[in-house]
């Protein structure tokens, strides 16, 4: 069963090569990115992140006890661009995690009631977590299961993570996201050839849910959110922290005086 419009939101893969030293550079070149060193993890001694336009689009780990094994992780919007490249460059690989997401503009409570009825009718484990800022996530399936689904308020999640870019985020977006973590090698290899739309067919209950998702009367949207740069975030939080004090100083001595004081404090008052 396929879910039209679904896209990868997480793709984690492992493959074997005779020259794992060359993989980070080759992948960065193919993606037009730059490399930066990061710490190794999970038994991998070395790590690299590939950056493009100020964002990390992939991480690469190597040098484990399993000679020649390389582990690559891609998340969020970068999946749209990076996953096809990975599948072209390294077609023989194993997928340890793949998230398939579809976004709808709809009322969360109505969708949640639909999911709750579905889960209880099939005896599936489920829970919901809400926070004080209006966010909510419904989980279906055991945390130990190879397939687990979550429904959450995507608009609220993005606005909480990036308050400096609230106006860029559309109202009322809800996300259905299936997280696949296969255990058997054969399934991991099979997943490397499956589209994000096909991932929903990995288990019987997720395939059943997919068939019902298709019939929902809700607008499907392609949510592409460009994360703000570190500079934009820094300016935003600088404004939150110091705007009241700056405004009081402006009221007392005027804008031009305050501008001159700030530039002098930063050492930027000298002629260029």
ABEGO torsion letter per residue (X at the ends): XBBBGBBBABBBBBBBBABAAAAAAAAAAAAGBBBBBBBBBGGBABBBBBBBGGBBABBBBBGBABBGBBBBBBBEAAAAAAAAAAAAABABBBBABBBBBBBBBBBAAAAAAAAAAAAAAAGBBBBBBBBAAGBBBBBBEBAABABBBBBBBAAAAAAAABAAAAAABBBGBBBBBBBBBBABAAAAAAAAABBAAAAAAABAAAAAAAAAAAABBBBBBBBBBBBBBAAAAAAAAAAAAAAAAAAAAAAAAEAAAAAAAAAAAAGAABBX
